[in-house]
Amino acid sequence: MDWTNRRVTILGFARQGIALARYLVARGAQVTLSDMKPAQILEAELSAMDDLPIRYVLGGHPTSLLDECDVLCLSGGVPIDLPIVLEARRRGVPLSNDSQIFFDVCPAPIIGITGSAGKTTTTTLAGEILKAEYRRYDTGQPHTVSGVNVWVGGNIGNPLIADVGSIKAQDRVVMELSSFQLELMTRSPHIACITNITPNHLDRHGTMDAYTRAKSHILDFQSADDWAVLNADNNVTAQLQTRARKVWFSLQRQPDGDGAWLDESMRLRIRISARGMDDVICSTSDLLLMGDHNAGNVLTAGLISALAGASLESIRKAAATFKGVAHRLQLVRELNGVRYYDDSIATAPERLMAALRCFTQPVVLLCGGRDKHLPWTEAVQLMGKRCRRIVLFGEMAGLVHAEIERQQAGVAVTRCDTLEQAVLNASETAQPGDVVLLSPGGTSYDAFKDFEERGDYFVQLVWAYKD
C-alpha cells in the first residue's frame, strides 16, 4: 500500500503501536495515536516520539477518531470488541495491525509461531538454531560470508515492522504471533507452527471456540507450498485443517511420516524426508532446559529450523547449549539451601502445572496476579500434591484460595496483598532443600506492566536478602 497522505489511527501506545507509528510516518501517512491512558502516565513515551508529526488523542478512544480515518490499526492488547472497533466495522473502515503490515511488505519467508504455551521459548530457540546455521546474529551485526541475516521478534522483543526496511529476500524471519495479533490477519507464514491450544485468554476471547479460531487463523491463508508444524499430542491441534504440508511433533509417539518425536530411550529424534534427515538430535539428559514441556519445545524448534534449512549439526549444537529465556523457570539464586526460581511467564494454570512437574523437591509456590477466567480445578489438585506451602498474592488470591478450600487440598496457605509480601513470607518459611517458585498462573496486570516487570521485581527482591 502507498501510505502517502493515508489517514491512519493507531489504538494503543505500546511498543507495537510506537513502532508502527514510526514506520507509517516515514512513509508519508497522517498518523493519529490514541491510548486509554492519560498524557501524564505516558510522559516518557510522548517524549520519545516528540520528533514525529503525530496527533495524539489520550485518555480514551472516541468514535470521532473514525471521522477522518482510512485505516484503523490495533496494537496487540487492544480488544476487537471496543466500541470504536465495532463502529469501524459498521462503517467499513479497514482494520489492520503491525504484523499484518509487516507480512504485506516483508521480502523474506516468514516463520510464524503461536500457541498457548511454549511459543516464546520455541521462537527464541529456532532463532538461535538458524543463527548458528548462518553464523549471523541480531539486528545491526556485521554481515558474514553466508549473506543471511536471522530476524527474531514480533510479539516478543522487537516489533519487526521497525526493521523491515533492512530485511533482504535471502534472510530468515522468525516471528512470535499472539492470538490478539492473529485474529485480524489475512496472511499466513510460509512455516506456521502452533505449539498447542489449551484454555487461555478467555477474559479476552470469551469462549474456547473463539480463542481456538484466533490461534488457528495462522493456518488459514497457507498454500500447498507452505508448511504447518503441529502438536500431535494436543487434542485441538491434532484436528486442525490446512492446505499446507503437515509435519508433527510428539512426546508420546512417533508420528506417521515426517516429524520430530521422543523415542523410548529418551532421545529426541527428527525425520524430514525432503531434507534427507532422519537421526537423533540429542538425549533429554543433554538439555539444559528443565521439564518435559521444554523437551517438546526443543523438538518443535528443531523441526521448524530443519524446514527452514538448518542442518542437524546446528540443531544439536543449539539444543544442547540453550539456557532458556528470562522469566521461564530461571534459577535466580540459592540462599541458605533454598533455590529460588522465576517463572513469571506462567500466566495460566497450565503453565503453573508444567513448572510444578519439573521439581521433586518440596515447593513453596508463589501464585497470584489477575485471573484470565480459566479453570483452576486441575491446577489446585496438583498444587496440593507438589507444594509444601502456597503463598497467594494479588487480585485472584481469593479465587484460588476458595478452590483450595473447596478441594480440601491439605496444604498450608498464606494470603498476601503484594508480591513483596509474598516473597518475604516464602523466604521466612522455606526450609533447606525447598524450592521457592514464582509461577503465578495469572497475568501481572493487577500490579505490573507485564510479566517481565513482575519477574524483574521478584529477582530484585530475592537478591536483596543477605546470606
N, C-alpha and C positions, 0 to 999 in steps of 0.2 A: 504494500500500500504506500502511496505517496502521502506522507503526513503533512506536507506543506499547507499551513493555514487550517488544518483539520482541528476542530474544537473537541478536545478530549478532557473528560472529567475522570479523575482517579480517586477512588474511595479507599482510604487507608494510608496513614503516614508511616508505614513500616518500611523495612529495608526493600521489599519488593516494590512498593509504591514509589519510594525515592529513586530507585534505580530506573524504573520505567519512566518517571518524570524526566530524568536527565536524558534518557535515550530519545524521548519524543521531542523535547525542546531542541535538542541538537539537530533534529530533522525537520524543524520548522513548524511543529504543532503548537497550537494555542492551548496551554495546559492549565486546568484548574485542579488543585489538590485539596480534597476535603477529608476531615477526620472528626470523629466524635469527641476527641479530647480538645480542651480549650488551648489557646495560644500559650498561656503561662506554663503548661505542662510540656509543651513542645518547643521550648526555647532553644534547646541545643540543636534539634533537627532544623528548625527555621533558620538558625544562624548558619548552618552548614549549606543551606540552599539559597542564601541571600544573593548569590551571583546569577541566579536564574530568573527570567521573566515569567514567574508563575503567579497565578491568582490563588489565594487561599480562602477557603471557607471552613472555619473551625468551630467546634462545639456542636456539630450536628450535620446531617445530610438532608437539607431541604430539597423537596422535589423541584423547586425552581431552578436547581442546577441543570435540569434537563431542558430548560427552555432554549438554551444555546449550546447544545451538546450533540456532536456527531457520533461519538463512541464513548461508552461508559466502561471503565476498567476497574476491576475489583482486586484489591490486594488479598492475600491468602486467607486472612482471618475475617474477612467481611462476609456475612451471611447473604445468600442469594434471595432470602425472603424478606429483606429490608423493604420498607415501603417505597424507597426510591428505586430499588431494583425491580420490584413488581411493576411500578409505574413505567419504568423504561421499557419493560417487555410489552406493556399495553400500548405504548406509543410507537413501538417498533425501533427503538434505539438499540443498535448492536451492542452486545456485551463482549468483553474480552478481558485478558489479564496478561501479565508479563510473560508467562510460559507460552501462551498461545502465540503471542507476537514473536517470541524467540523461535518457536517452531517454524513460523512463516518465513523467517529470514536466515536461519542458520544453514550454512552451506555444507556442514559435515553431518554424517549419520549420527543419530541420537540414540543412546541407550537410556530408556526411562524405567525407573524402579519405584514401585509403590508397594503398600502393604500395611497391615495393621501393626505389625511388629517386625523389627529387623531391617527395615529399609535403609536406615542411615548407616548401620554397620556394613550392610551389603554394598551400598553405593560407595562408601569410602574404600572398602577393600577392593572392589572391582576397579576403582580408580588407581589404587596402588599397584595392582597387578599389571594394568596397562601401562602405567608409568615405568614399571620395571621392564616391561617388554620393549618400550620405545626409548627408554633411558631419558625420559623427559619429566619435568616436574610442573609445578603450578604456574599460574599466570605470571608473565613477565620474566621468566627464567630464560637463559640463553638457549638458542636452538642447538641441536646436535645433528650428527650426520643422518639420523633417521628422518628428520624433517617432519616428524609427527608430534604435535602437542596434545596433551590429555587435559581436558577441562572438566572439573568436577564442581557441581553446585546445584542450584535450583532451590528446593525447599530447605536445603542446608547450606551453610557457608554463603558464598557469593551468588546473588541473583545473576544468572548467566546472560541476561539481556545487557548487562553492563559491559560484557566482554565480546559481544557478538561481532563487533567490527574487526576484531583481531583473529577470529576463528577462520581457519582455512579448510578447504574441502577434504584434504587428506587427514585432518585431525580426528580425534575421538572425543565425544562428549558423553559424560556420564551424569545423569540428572535425576535427583530425587524429586518425586512428584507427590503431593498430598491429595487427599480426596477433595479438599477445597479447591485446589487448582484444576483438577481433572474434570469436575462437573461442568465446567464452562467450555472445555476444549473441543475442537473439531479436527484435531490431528492426532496421530499416534506415532510413537517412536519406531525406528527400524527394529530394535530389540526391545521388547516390552516385558518387564518382569513384575509379577505380583507375588510377594513373599508369602502372604497368607491373607485371609479375610476373616476376622473374628470381631465380636461386638466392640465398637469404639466410636467415639464422637457422635453418640446418639443424641447428645444435647444439641448438636448442630444439624444432623441429618434427620432426626426424628424417629426413623424406623430402620431396622436392619436391611430391609429391601432397598431403601433409598441409599443407604451407605454402600451396599454392595454395588448398586448401579453406578455410583460415583467412582468407586475403585476400578471396576471392570471397564469403565469408559476408556481406560488406557489402551484397550484392545480393539475398540470399535471401528477404528479407521485404518487398521492394518491391512496389508495386501498379502497375496500368496508368496511374495518375495521377502516378507518380514519374518521375524522370529518371536514366539511367545514362550517365555520361561515361566513355568507354573509349578506350584507345590502339589505333588501327588498325595500328600498326607492330609491336606486340608479339604474338608467336605465341600466348601464353597468353590475354591479354585479348581478342584478336580472336575467340576461340572461346567466350567465356563467354555463358551464357544468363541472361535475366532477364525478368520480366513488365513491367518499366518501359520507357519510351521511350528508345531508344538514340541517342546522338549520339557522333560520333567526332572525335578529333584525330589529326593525322598530319604528320610532317615529310617524308614521301615521296610523297604523292599526295593529290588532292582526294577526300574521302570521298563516297560516294553519299548524297544527302540533306543533312541539316543537319550542321554541324560546324565545325571550325577546322583550317586547314592552312597549310603553307608553299608558296607558289607558285614558279614558275620564276624569277621576278625577285627572290627572297629577301624577299618580303613576307609578313607574317603576315595571313591572311585569316580571316574568320568569317562564317558564314551561319546564322541562326536564323529560319526562316520564320514561326514563331508570333510573333516579336518584330518582324518586318519589317526584319530586319538582314541585310545582305549587302554587306560592304565590307571595306576594308583596315584592319587595326589599326595597323600601322606596318611599317617595314622592319627587318630584323635589325640593320642598322647604327645604328638609333636606340636599341637596347637598351644599357643599362649592364652587364648581366649577360654573362658570358663563356660561350661554348660552345654547341653545337647542343642539348645537353640542356636548357639554360636557355631556348632559344627554344621548345622543347617545353613547358617549364613555363609560359611566358607564354601560349602557345596554350591550354593546359589551364585556367589560371586565368581567362583571358578568357572561355572558353566556359562555365565554371561560373558566373561572375559575371553573364553575359548571361542565363542561365536563371533566375538569382535576381533579375533586374530591373535590372541595371546598364545604363547607356547606353554607346554606343560612345565617346562623349567621355570618360567616366570610365575606361573600359578603356584608351584610348590614353594618357591622362594618367599613370595609374599605371604602365603598362608601360614608358613612356619615362623615368620618374624613379626606378624601383625599384632600389635598390642591393644588394639581396640580404639574406641572413640571416647572422648571425655564424657563423664557422667553416665557411662554404661558399664555397670559392675566394675568400677575403677577402684582399686585399692588406694586409699588415701594415706593411711599410716597404721603402724602397730604401736600401741601405747599400753604399757603395763599388762602385756599379754592379751590385749583385746585388739582385734583387727576392725578397722572402720572402712566401710565400702560405700561409695557414691554411685547410686543407680537412679539419679534424679529423672532420667529419661522415662522411667516406668510410670506413665500417666494413665494406665489402665490396669484393672485387676489381673488380666492375663500376663502382663509384663511383670508384675509383682510376683506372680506364681513362678514364672520362669526363673526369676532371681532366687527365690527360696529353694528351688530344686538344685541349685548349684552348691549348696552347703550341707555338710554333715555335722558341723559344729552347732552348738546352741546359738540361736539368733535372737538378738534384741532388735525388733523391727520398728523403724520409724515410718508410719503410714499416715497420709493425710493430704490436704490440699482441697481442690474443688472437684466434686463428683461430675462425671460425664453421663449420668443416667444409665450406668452399666450394672449388670448383675454382680453381686458380691458373695453369693452363697458358696460357690466352689472355692473362691479365694479364702474365705474365712475358715472353711474346713481345713485347707492346707496350712493356714496360719496356726490353727490350733495344734497341728501335728508337728510343725517345724520350729515354732517360736517358743523361747523361754519367757519372753515378755514382749508385749506390744505397746508402743508409745504412739498415741494418736494425737494429731495436731490439725489445725486449720478448719475450714468450713465443714468438711464432711466427717469430722471426728465423731459426731453424734450418730450419724447414719451407720458408720462401720461398727461403732460400739453397740448399737442396737442389734445388729446382725450377730455379733459375737455373743451377746447375752441370749438371743433367741436360740442359738445353737448350743448354748452352754458349753462353749469351746474349751473350758478348763485351762485357760492361760491368763496370766496376770496382765492387767490392762491399766495404763495410766493415760489420762487425757490432759493435753496441754493446749494453750491458745496459740503458741507460736513455735516455729521450727527451733528457735534458740532455746526455748524452754524444753523442748523435746530432746534436743541433743544433750543438754545438761542432765536431764533425768536419765537418759540412756548411759551416759558416762559414769554417773554415780551408782547405777545398779548393775552394770555389766561386770562380769567376773572373768578372770584369766581363762583363756580358751574360747571365750564368746566371740561372736561376730556382731558388730553394730552395723545394721544395714539400712541406709536410706533408700527405700524403694516405695515411693509414696502411693502409687495406684491411682492418683488423681492429678489433675493439672495444677500448675503453680499460680494460676491467675487470681487466686484469692489474696495473695500476698506478694507475688513476684512478677516481673515482666515475662519471664519464660522459665523453662526447666533449667536452662543453663545458669541463669542468675541464682536460682534456688540451689543448684549443685555447687556453684562457686561459694555461696554463703555457707553451706554445710562444710565445705573444705576449710574455709576460713575459721569456722567455729572449732573444728576438730584440731587444727594446728595451733589454736590459741591455748590449748591445755598443756600444762607443763608435765615433763617426765617425772 
